[in-house]
Amino acid sequence: MKIDRKAISGIALGTCLIAFGMLAGVAVERMRFDHKRAGILARYDEAAREWREFRTELERIVDPHLRH
């Protein structure tokens, strides 16, 4: 059975389009994940900053001569 060049070209083009679509999907999902992760890390950083401030204030109350 002989396959003509048009069929081979169509199959190759279809394969390339499917591969490109899969790569684009992976890239978009990665960007969405990074965006969600950035929000979580921002909240964590804020909580850590507030905790450090609270501890510093407690240290100042216990020993007012501390300089921070």
TIBA-567654 format. One record per atom (N, C-alpha, C): residue number from 1; atom name; x, y, z. Coordinates in steps of 0.02 Angstrom, whole numbers. Layout:
# TIBA-567654
<rec><pos>NUM</pos><site>CA</site><X>X</X><Y>Y</Y><Z>Z</Z></rec>
...
This chain:
# TIBA-567654
<rec><pos>1</pos><site>N</site><X>42</X><Y>-58</Y><Z>0</Z></rec>
<rec><pos>1</pos><site>CA</site><X>0</X><Y>0</Y><Z>0</Z></rec>
<rec><pos>1</pos><site>C</site><X>44</X><Y>62</Y><Z>0</Z></rec>
<rec><pos>2</pos><site>N</site><X>28</X><Y>106</Y><Z>-46</Z></rec>
<rec><pos>2</pos><site>CA</site><X>69</X><Y>165</Y><Z>-54</Z></rec>
<rec><pos>2</pos><site>C</site><X>32</X><Y>225</Y><Z>-24</Z></rec>
<rec><pos>3</pos><site>N</site><X>67</X><Y>263</Y><Z>19</Z></rec>
<rec><pos>3</pos><site>CA</site><X>37</X><Y>323</Y><Z>49</Z></rec>
<rec><pos>3</pos><site>C</site><X>66</X><Y>383</Y><Z>13</Z></rec>
<rec><pos>4</pos><site>N</site><X>23</X><Y>428</Y><Z>-9</Z></rec>
<rec><pos>4</pos><site>CA</site><X>48</X><Y>486</Y><Z>-46</Z></rec>
<rec><pos>4</pos><site>C</site><X>76</X><Y>539</Y><Z>1</Z></rec>
<rec><pos>5</pos><site>N</site><X>111</X><Y>586</Y><Z>-28</Z></rec>
<rec><pos>5</pos><site>CA</site><X>144</X><Y>639</Y><Z>10</Z></rec>
<rec><pos>5</pos><site>C</site><X>95</X><Y>683</Y><Z>49</Z></rec>
<rec><pos>6</pos><site>N</site><X>36</X><Y>694</Y><Z>20</Z></rec>
<rec><pos>6</pos><site>CA</site><X>-14</X><Y>736</Y><Z>54</Z></rec>
<rec><pos>6</pos><site>C</site><X>-35</X><Y>704</Y><Z>120</Z></rec>
<rec><pos>7</pos><site>N</site><X>-44</X><Y>639</Y><Z>121</Z></rec>
<rec><pos>7</pos><site>CA</site><X>-64</X><Y>604</Y><Z>182</Z></rec>
<rec><pos>7</pos><site>C</site><X>-9</X><Y>607</Y><Z>234</Z></rec>
<rec><pos>8</pos><site>N</site><X>52</X><Y>596</Y><Z>213</Z></rec>
<rec><pos>8</pos><site>CA</site><X>109</X><Y>598</Y><Z>259</Z></rec>
<rec><pos>8</pos><site>C</site><X>116</X><Y>669</Y><Z>287</Z></rec>
<rec><pos>9</pos><site>N</site><X>110</X><Y>719</Y><Z>244</Z></rec>
<rec><pos>9</pos><site>CA</site><X>114</X><Y>789</Y><Z>267</Z></rec>
<rec><pos>9</pos><site>C</site><X>58</X><Y>804</Y><Z>317</Z></rec>
<rec><pos>10</pos><site>N</site><X>-2</X><Y>780</Y><Z>304</Z></rec>
<rec><pos>10</pos><site>CA</site><X>-58</X><Y>791</Y><Z>349</Z></rec>
<rec><pos>10</pos><site>C</site><X>-47</X><Y>758</Y><Z>417</Z></rec>
<rec><pos>11</pos><site>N</site><X>-21</X><Y>697</Y><Z>415</Z></rec>
<rec><pos>11</pos><site>CA</site><X>-8</X><Y>662</Y><Z>477</Z></rec>
<rec><pos>11</pos><site>C</site><X>47</X><Y>698</Y><Z>517</Z></rec>
<rec><pos>12</pos><site>N</site><X>100</X><Y>720</Y><Z>483</Z></rec>
<rec><pos>12</pos><site>CA</site><X>154</X><Y>756</Y><Z>516</Z></rec>
<rec><pos>12</pos><site>C</site><X>129</X><Y>821</Y><Z>546</Z></rec>
<rec><pos>13</pos><site>N</site><X>89</X><Y>858</Y><Z>507</Z></rec>
<rec><pos>13</pos><site>CA</site><X>62</X><Y>921</Y><Z>532</Z></rec>
<rec><pos>13</pos><site>C</site><X>16</X><Y>909</Y><Z>592</Z></rec>
<rec><pos>14</pos><site>N</site><X>-26</X><Y>860</Y><Z>588</Z></rec>
<rec><pos>14</pos><site>CA</site><X>-71</X><Y>844</Y><Z>644</Z></rec>
<rec><pos>14</pos><site>C</site><X>-32</X><Y>825</Y><Z>707</Z></rec>
<rec><pos>15</pos><site>N</site><X>20</X><Y>786</Y><Z>698</Z></rec>
<rec><pos>15</pos><site>CA</site><X>62</X><Y>766</Y><Z>755</Z></rec>
<rec><pos>15</pos><site>C</site><X>96</X><Y>827</Y><Z>786</Z></rec>
<rec><pos>16</pos><site>N</site><X>121</X><Y>872</Y><Z>744</Z></rec>
<rec><pos>16</pos><site>CA</site><X>153</X><Y>933</Y><Z>769</Z></rec>
<rec><pos>16</pos><site>C</site><X>103</X><Y>977</Y><Z>806</Z></rec>
<rec><pos>17</pos><site>N</site><X>43</X><Y>984</Y><Z>779</Z></rec>
<rec><pos>17</pos><site>CA</site><X>-8</X><Y>1024</Y><Z>812</Z></rec>
<rec><pos>17</pos><site>C</site><X>-29</X><Y>995</Y><Z>880</Z></rec>
<rec><pos>18</pos><site>N</site><X>-35</X><Y>929</Y><Z>882</Z></rec>
<rec><pos>18</pos><site>CA</site><X>-53</X><Y>897</Y><Z>946</Z></rec>
<rec><pos>18</pos><site>C</site><X>3</X><Y>907</Y><Z>997</Z></rec>
<rec><pos>19</pos><site>N</site><X>66</X><Y>898</Y><Z>976</Z></rec>
<rec><pos>19</pos><site>CA</site><X>122</X><Y>908</Y><Z>1021</Z></rec>
<rec><pos>19</pos><site>C</site><X>125</X><Y>981</Y><Z>1045</Z></rec>
<rec><pos>20</pos><site>N</site><X>115</X><Y>1028</Y><Z>1000</Z></rec>
<rec><pos>20</pos><site>CA</site><X>115</X><Y>1099</Y><Z>1019</Z></rec>
<rec><pos>20</pos><site>C</site><X>59</X><Y>1114</Y><Z>1069</Z></rec>
<rec><pos>21</pos><site>N</site><X>0</X><Y>1086</Y><Z>1056</Z></rec>
<rec><pos>21</pos><site>CA</site><X>-56</X><Y>1096</Y><Z>1102</Z></rec>
<rec><pos>21</pos><site>C</site><X>-42</X><Y>1069</Y><Z>1171</Z></rec>
<rec><pos>22</pos><site>N</site><X>-10</X><Y>1011</Y><Z>1174</Z></rec>
<rec><pos>22</pos><site>CA</site><X>7</X><Y>982</Y><Z>1239</Z></rec>
<rec><pos>22</pos><site>C</site><X>58</X><Y>1025</Y><Z>1276</Z></rec>
<rec><pos>23</pos><site>N</site><X>108</X><Y>1048</Y><Z>1240</Z></rec>
<rec><pos>23</pos><site>CA</site><X>159</X><Y>1091</Y><Z>1272</Z></rec>
<rec><pos>23</pos><site>C</site><X>128</X><Y>1157</Y><Z>1295</Z></rec>
<rec><pos>24</pos><site>N</site><X>84</X><Y>1185</Y><Z>1256</Z></rec>
<rec><pos>24</pos><site>CA</site><X>51</X><Y>1247</Y><Z>1276</Z></rec>
<rec><pos>24</pos><site>C</site><X>8</X><Y>1235</Y><Z>1338</Z></rec>
<rec><pos>25</pos><site>N</site><X>-26</X><Y>1179</Y><Z>1341</Z></rec>
<rec><pos>25</pos><site>CA</site><X>-67</X><Y>1163</Y><Z>1400</Z></rec>
<rec><pos>25</pos><site>C</site><X>-24</X><Y>1155</Y><Z>1462</Z></rec>
<rec><pos>26</pos><site>N</site><X>33</X><Y>1123</Y><Z>1456</Z></rec>
<rec><pos>26</pos><site>CA</site><X>78</X><Y>1116</Y><Z>1513</Z></rec>
<rec><pos>26</pos><site>C</site><X>103</X><Y>1184</Y><Z>1536</Z></rec>
<rec><pos>27</pos><site>N</site><X>121</X><Y>1227</Y><Z>1488</Z></rec>
<rec><pos>27</pos><site>CA</site><X>146</X><Y>1294</Y><Z>1506</Z></rec>
<rec><pos>27</pos><site>C</site><X>92</X><Y>1335</Y><Z>1541</Z></rec>
<rec><pos>28</pos><site>N</site><X>31</X><Y>1333</Y><Z>1517</Z></rec>
<rec><pos>28</pos><site>CA</site><X>-23</X><Y>1371</Y><Z>1548</Z></rec>
<rec><pos>28</pos><site>C</site><X>-37</X><Y>1345</Y><Z>1618</Z></rec>
<rec><pos>29</pos><site>N</site><X>-39</X><Y>1280</Y><Z>1626</Z></rec>
<rec><pos>29</pos><site>CA</site><X>-51</X><Y>1251</Y><Z>1692</Z></rec>
<rec><pos>29</pos><site>C</site><X>5</X><Y>1270</Y><Z>1741</Z></rec>
<rec><pos>30</pos><site>N</site><X>67</X><Y>1271</Y><Z>1717</Z></rec>
<rec><pos>30</pos><site>CA</site><X>123</X><Y>1291</Y><Z>1759</Z></rec>
<rec><pos>30</pos><site>C</site><X>117</X><Y>1364</Y><Z>1781</Z></rec>
<rec><pos>31</pos><site>N</site><X>96</X><Y>1407</Y><Z>1736</Z></rec>
<rec><pos>31</pos><site>CA</site><X>86</X><Y>1478</Y><Z>1754</Z></rec>
<rec><pos>31</pos><site>C</site><X>31</X><Y>1485</Y><Z>1806</Z></rec>
<rec><pos>32</pos><site>N</site><X>-23</X><Y>1448</Y><Z>1798</Z></rec>
<rec><pos>32</pos><site>CA</site><X>-78</X><Y>1451</Y><Z>1847</Z></rec>
<rec><pos>32</pos><site>C</site><X>-55</X><Y>1427</Y><Z>1915</Z></rec>
<rec><pos>33</pos><site>N</site><X>-16</X><Y>1373</Y><Z>1916</Z></rec>
<rec><pos>33</pos><site>CA</site><X>10</X><Y>1346</Y><Z>1979</Z></rec>
<rec><pos>33</pos><site>C</site><X>56</X><Y>1397</Y><Z>2012</Z></rec>
<rec><pos>34</pos><site>N</site><X>101</X><Y>1428</Y><Z>1974</Z></rec>
<rec><pos>34</pos><site>CA</site><X>147</X><Y>1478</Y><Z>2001</Z></rec>
<rec><pos>34</pos><site>C</site><X>109</X><Y>1538</Y><Z>2029</Z></rec>
<rec><pos>35</pos><site>N</site><X>55</X><Y>1558</Y><Z>1996</Z></rec>
<rec><pos>35</pos><site>CA</site><X>15</X><Y>1615</Y><Z>2020</Z></rec>
<rec><pos>35</pos><site>C</site><X>-17</X><Y>1598</Y><Z>2087</Z></rec>
<rec><pos>36</pos><site>N</site><X>-45</X><Y>1538</Y><Z>2094</Z></rec>
<rec><pos>36</pos><site>CA</site><X>-75</X><Y>1518</Y><Z>2157</Z></rec>
<rec><pos>36</pos><site>C</site><X>-22</X><Y>1512</Y><Z>2212</Z></rec>
<rec><pos>37</pos><site>N</site><X>35</X><Y>1485</Y><Z>2194</Z></rec>
<rec><pos>37</pos><site>CA</site><X>90</X><Y>1477</Y><Z>2242</Z></rec>
<rec><pos>37</pos><site>C</site><X>115</X><Y>1544</Y><Z>2266</Z></rec>
<rec><pos>38</pos><site>N</site><X>119</X><Y>1593</Y><Z>2222</Z></rec>
<rec><pos>38</pos><site>CA</site><X>141</X><Y>1660</Y><Z>2242</Z></rec>
<rec><pos>38</pos><site>C</site><X>94</X><Y>1690</Y><Z>2293</Z></rec>
<rec><pos>39</pos><site>N</site><X>29</X><Y>1680</Y><Z>2285</Z></rec>
<rec><pos>39</pos><site>CA</site><X>-19</X><Y>1706</Y><Z>2333</Z></rec>
<rec><pos>39</pos><site>C</site><X>-11</X><Y>1674</Y><Z>2401</Z></rec>
<rec><pos>40</pos><site>N</site><X>-1</X><Y>1609</Y><Z>2402</Z></rec>
<rec><pos>40</pos><site>CA</site><X>9</X><Y>1573</Y><Z>2465</Z></rec>
<rec><pos>40</pos><site>C</site><X>73</X><Y>1596</Y><Z>2499</Z></rec>
<rec><pos>41</pos><site>N</site><X>127</X><Y>1603</Y><Z>2461</Z></rec>
<rec><pos>41</pos><site>CA</site><X>190</X><Y>1625</Y><Z>2491</Z></rec>
<rec><pos>41</pos><site>C</site><X>185</X><Y>1697</Y><Z>2517</Z></rec>
<rec><pos>42</pos><site>N</site><X>148</X><Y>1740</Y><Z>2484</Z></rec>
<rec><pos>42</pos><site>CA</site><X>139</X><Y>1808</Y><Z>2507</Z></rec>
<rec><pos>42</pos><site>C</site><X>103</X><Y>1808</Y><Z>2575</Z></rec>
<rec><pos>43</pos><site>N</site><X>52</X><Y>1767</Y><Z>2582</Z></rec>
<rec><pos>43</pos><site>CA</site><X>17</X><Y>1762</Y><Z>2647</Z></rec>
<rec><pos>43</pos><site>C</site><X>63</X><Y>1735</Y><Z>2701</Z></rec>
<rec><pos>44</pos><site>N</site><X>103</X><Y>1685</Y><Z>2683</Z></rec>
<rec><pos>44</pos><site>CA</site><X>151</X><Y>1657</Y><Z>2731</Z></rec>
<rec><pos>44</pos><site>C</site><X>201</X><Y>1710</Y><Z>2753</Z></rec>
<rec><pos>45</pos><site>N</site><X>229</X><Y>1747</Y><Z>2706</Z></rec>
<rec><pos>45</pos><site>CA</site><X>277</X><Y>1799</Y><Z>2722</Z></rec>
<rec><pos>45</pos><site>C</site><X>247</X><Y>1852</Y><Z>2768</Z></rec>
<rec><pos>46</pos><site>N</site><X>185</X><Y>1871</Y><Z>2756</Z></rec>
<rec><pos>46</pos><site>CA</site><X>151</X><Y>1920</Y><Z>2798</Z></rec>
<rec><pos>46</pos><site>C</site><X>141</X><Y>1892</Y><Z>2869</Z></rec>
<rec><pos>47</pos><site>N</site><X>121</X><Y>1830</Y><Z>2875</Z></rec>
<rec><pos>47</pos><site>CA</site><X>112</X><Y>1799</Y><Z>2941</Z></rec>
<rec><pos>47</pos><site>C</site><X>179</X><Y>1795</Y><Z>2978</Z></rec>
<rec><pos>48</pos><site>N</site><X>232</X><Y>1777</Y><Z>2942</Z></rec>
<rec><pos>48</pos><site>CA</site><X>298</X><Y>1773</Y><Z>2974</Z></rec>
<rec><pos>48</pos><site>C</site><X>321</X><Y>1842</Y><Z>2997</Z></rec>
<rec><pos>49</pos><site>N</site><X>309</X><Y>1893</Y><Z>2957</Z></rec>
<rec><pos>49</pos><site>CA</site><X>328</X><Y>1961</Y><Z>2976</Z></rec>
<rec><pos>49</pos><site>C</site><X>290</X><Y>1983</Y><Z>3039</Z></rec>
<rec><pos>50</pos><site>N</site><X>224</X><Y>1970</Y><Z>3040</Z></rec>
<rec><pos>50</pos><site>CA</site><X>184</X><Y>1988</Y><Z>3099</Z></rec>
<rec><pos>50</pos><site>C</site><X>208</X><Y>1951</Y><Z>3161</Z></rec>
<rec><pos>51</pos><site>N</site><X>227</X><Y>1887</Y><Z>3154</Z></rec>
<rec><pos>51</pos><site>CA</site><X>251</X><Y>1848</Y><Z>3210</Z></rec>
<rec><pos>51</pos><site>C</site><X>317</X><Y>1877</Y><Z>3236</Z></rec>
<rec><pos>52</pos><site>N</site><X>362</X><Y>1896</Y><Z>3191</Z></rec>
<rec><pos>52</pos><site>CA</site><X>426</X><Y>1926</Y><Z>3212</Z></rec>
<rec><pos>52</pos><site>C</site><X>414</X><Y>1992</Y><Z>3249</Z></rec>
<rec><pos>53</pos><site>N</site><X>368</X><Y>2032</Y><Z>3223</Z></rec>
<rec><pos>53</pos><site>CA</site><X>352</X><Y>2095</Y><Z>3257</Z></rec>
<rec><pos>53</pos><site>C</site><X>323</X><Y>2082</Y><Z>3327</Z></rec>
<rec><pos>54</pos><site>N</site><X>280</X><Y>2033</Y><Z>3334</Z></rec>
<rec><pos>54</pos><site>CA</site><X>250</X><Y>2016</Y><Z>3398</Z></rec>
<rec><pos>54</pos><site>C</site><X>304</X><Y>1994</Y><Z>3447</Z></rec>
<rec><pos>55</pos><site>N</site><X>349</X><Y>1950</Y><Z>3425</Z></rec>
<rec><pos>55</pos><site>CA</site><X>403</X><Y>1927</Y><Z>3469</Z></rec>
<rec><pos>55</pos><site>C</site><X>448</X><Y>1985</Y><Z>3490</Z></rec>
<rec><pos>56</pos><site>N</site><X>464</X><Y>2029</Y><Z>3443</Z></rec>
<rec><pos>56</pos><site>CA</site><X>506</X><Y>2086</Y><Z>3459</Z></rec>
<rec><pos>56</pos><site>C</site><X>472</X><Y>2131</Y><Z>3511</Z></rec>
<rec><pos>57</pos><site>N</site><X>408</X><Y>2141</Y><Z>3503</Z></rec>
<rec><pos>57</pos><site>CA</site><X>371</X><Y>2182</Y><Z>3552</Z></rec>
<rec><pos>57</pos><site>C</site><X>371</X><Y>2149</Y><Z>3620</Z></rec>
<rec><pos>58</pos><site>N</site><X>363</X><Y>2083</Y><Z>3623</Z></rec>
<rec><pos>58</pos><site>CA</site><X>366</X><Y>2048</Y><Z>3687</Z></rec>
<rec><pos>58</pos><site>C</site><X>435</X><Y>2055</Y><Z>3719</Z></rec>
<rec><pos>59</pos><site>N</site><X>487</X><Y>2050</Y><Z>3679</Z></rec>
<rec><pos>59</pos><site>CA</site><X>555</X><Y>2058</Y><Z>3706</Z></rec>
<rec><pos>59</pos><site>C</site><X>564</X><Y>2128</Y><Z>3734</Z></rec>
<rec><pos>60</pos><site>N</site><X>537</X><Y>2178</Y><Z>3701</Z></rec>
<rec><pos>60</pos><site>CA</site><X>543</X><Y>2247</Y><Z>3726</Z></rec>
<rec><pos>60</pos><site>C</site><X>505</X><Y>2256</Y><Z>3791</Z></rec>
<rec><pos>61</pos><site>N</site><X>448</X><Y>2222</Y><Z>3798</Z></rec>
<rec><pos>61</pos><site>CA</site><X>410</X><Y>2227</Y><Z>3860</Z></rec>
<rec><pos>61</pos><site>C</site><X>449</X><Y>2194</Y><Z>3917</Z></rec>
<rec><pos>62</pos><site>N</site><X>479</X><Y>2136</Y><Z>3905</Z></rec>
<rec><pos>62</pos><site>CA</site><X>515</X><Y>2099</Y><Z>3956</Z></rec>
<rec><pos>62</pos><site>C</site><X>579</X><Y>2137</Y><Z>3975</Z></rec>
<rec><pos>63</pos><site>N</site><X>617</X><Y>2161</Y><Z>3927</Z></rec>
<rec><pos>63</pos><site>CA</site><X>679</X><Y>2197</Y><Z>3940</Z></rec>
<rec><pos>63</pos><site>C</site><X>679</X><Y>2261</Y><Z>3899</Z></rec>
<rec><pos>64</pos><site>N</site><X>656</X><Y>2317</Y><Z>3929</Z></rec>
<rec><pos>64</pos><site>CA</site><X>650</X><Y>2379</Y><Z>3891</Z></rec>
<rec><pos>64</pos><site>C</site><X>717</X><Y>2408</Y><Z>3867</Z></rec>
<rec><pos>65</pos><site>N</site><X>773</X><Y>2381</Y><Z>3891</Z></rec>
<rec><pos>65</pos><site>CA</site><X>837</X><Y>2407</Y><Z>3871</Z></rec>
<rec><pos>65</pos><site>C</site><X>864</X><Y>2377</Y><Z>3806</Z></rec>
<rec><pos>66</pos><site>N</site><X>828</X><Y>2328</Y><Z>3780</Z></rec>
<rec><pos>66</pos><site>CA</site><X>848</X><Y>2297</Y><Z>3716</Z></rec>
<rec><pos>66</pos><site>C</site><X>840</X><Y>2347</Y><Z>3660</Z></rec>
<rec><pos>67</pos><site>N</site><X>886</X><Y>2347</Y><Z>3615</Z></rec>
<rec><pos>67</pos><site>CA</site><X>882</X><Y>2392</Y><Z>3557</Z></rec>
<rec><pos>67</pos><site>C</site><X>875</X><Y>2349</Y><Z>3494</Z></rec>
<rec><pos>68</pos><site>N</site><X>820</X><Y>2356</Y><Z>3459</Z></rec>
<rec><pos>68</pos><site>CA</site><X>808</X><Y>2317</Y><Z>3397</Z></rec>
<rec><pos>68</pos><site>C</site><X>797</X><Y>2365</Y><Z>3341</Z></rec>
